[in-house]
Amino acid sequence: MAATERSGVYKVRTNPLTLLGNEVKVGQKAPGFSLPGANNQTVTLEGSHGKTRIIAAVVSLDTGVCDRESKRLNDIAKELPNVEVVVVSKDLPFAQARWCGAADVKNIKTASAYRDDSTFGTDYGVLVKENRLLARSVFVVDATDVVRHVQYVPDLLEEPNYDAVKEAAKKASGA
């Protein structure tokens, strides 16, 4: 079955891109996922059930905007120790681990969607049809796996609204 295509919602500068998968909405149950992470660990939504999660999709940790975003999310994770932050990209797990070490990022988990587009990409509606990478987006999921905040960043070169993400995570965690 072909994934739903969403156009007119994402671009890079003036070039429109198509997102595959259904849009995730506030109030729905977060789609489950199981992705390879650093050190041969598997990162799952279920594995952090009972915690508030910030789940961010980025294009690649080795790009300027994604680098800044992931470092900022690392800072938010320091400020909100009861919130788990997971950054998902198509980078291979060992490349993600290398980036974390080089950037001195220790407060977030990284997960790789390189193996399967539907496990995360289409289930969260962030798979870019034209390049098979992930669209920049952020989801806040509460302890019962209900989505409490969603931001599909409209332009690949823009960063998410960190204040809104932080406030949603605080509210969802009761902090």
N, C-alpha and C positions, 0 to 999 in steps of 0.2 A: 504494500500500500504506500503510495507516495505521500510524503510529508506535506502539510499545509504550507503554502508559500505566502509570506507577508512582505509586500513591497511598500515603499514610501515611508518606512519607519526607521531606516538606518542608511547611512552614507559615509563616504570618506570625502571630505570637502564637498564638491558638487557632483560626485559620482554616486548614484543610487546603488544600493546593494539589496539583495533579497534574503530575508531570514526564513529559515525552514523550521517548522514545528509550530505548535500552538503557543500563544502568548500565555505566560503564567500570570495569574491575577491574585491580588490580595484576597485572603479569605479561603483560598483553596488549599488542599493538602499539597505539600511540596512533593514533586516527583522523586522517587528514590533513585539512587545511583550507586555504583560501585566502580571506583576508578583507581588505577595504580598511583601510588604516591611515592615519596622519597623512602629510601632504605627498605625497599621491597614491602612496604606497608600498603594495605588497601584502605582507601578512604571511602566511607559510605555515609549516606544520610542517617541510616539506622544506627551506625556506630556512635553517633553523637546525640541520639534521642535523649531528651531530658534536659538539653542545653539549648540556649538560643544560639543560632548560627547566622553568620554573615557569609553568604556564598557569592563570590565574584567571579565572573567569566572575563578573561582578558585574551587578547590576541596572542601575545608572546611576552614572557618576562624580559626578554632581551631587546625590547623596544622602549623608547623613551617614555611614552605615556603610561604604558603598562608597568614599567619600572617604578615610576613615581606613584602610581596608584597602589601598587602592592606594598611599597614602603609606607605609604600613608595608612593603609589597612593594618600593617604591622603595628604602627603607632596606636591606632584605635584599639587593637587587641591588647596592648599594654594597659591602656586606660580602662578597659572593660574585661578584667580577667575571667569573668564568668561566661563570656561570650566566645564561642569558637569561630575562627575566621578560616575559610577555605578558599583558596584562589585556584581556579581551574583554567587551564590553557591546553593547547595541543602540543606544547613543548614535551619532550621526553622526560620521564621522571629524573634521570640522572642530570639532565640540563637544568631542571628546576632546582635540584639539590645544589648544583654548582652555583646557580644564581643566588640562592639563599645564603650560601656560605660567603660568596664574594660581596653581597650586599649587607651582611651581618643581620639578616632577617631571621628571627628565632621564635616569633610569636604567632605565626600563621602556619597552616598546613597548605601544601600544594598538592594538586591532583592533576593527572594528565588524562585528557580525553582523546589521545592519539589513536586508540584502538578501534573505537566504535562511535559513530556519530549519534546513534539513537540513545545510548546510555545516558548521555547528558545533553548533547547539542540540540537534538530535536525535541527531547522531553522538556527542556527549558526554553525552547524556541529561540535559541541563540546561534544556531549553525548558519553560517553565511554560505549561500548557494554558490556564489562565484569563486570562492577560494577555499572553502571547506574549513575555515578557521572559525573561532568563536567571536561573537559580537560582544562588545563591552556592555556589561550589565551587572546589576547587584540585586540580590534577594536577601531579605531578612526573614528567617524562619524561626518560629518560637519553639519552646520545649516539647510541644505536642505535634510538631511538624506542619503547623499551619503557616502559610506565607503571610507575613505582616507588612512587608514593604517590597516594592518592585521598582527598579529603574532600569529601563532599556535606554542606555545613553544613545542619543540620536546620531551622533557623529563619532566615528572611530577615533578622531583626534581630540575629543573632549574627555574630561574626567567626570566621574559621577559626583553627585551632591553628597559630600562626606558628612556634612552636618545632618542631613536628613537620614542618612544611613545610621549614624551614631545615635540619633534620637530614637529611631525606630527600634534599634537593638536595645537601648536602655529601657524603653517602654516594654518591649517583649520580655525582657529578663527581670523586670521589676526593680531595676537599679535606679 
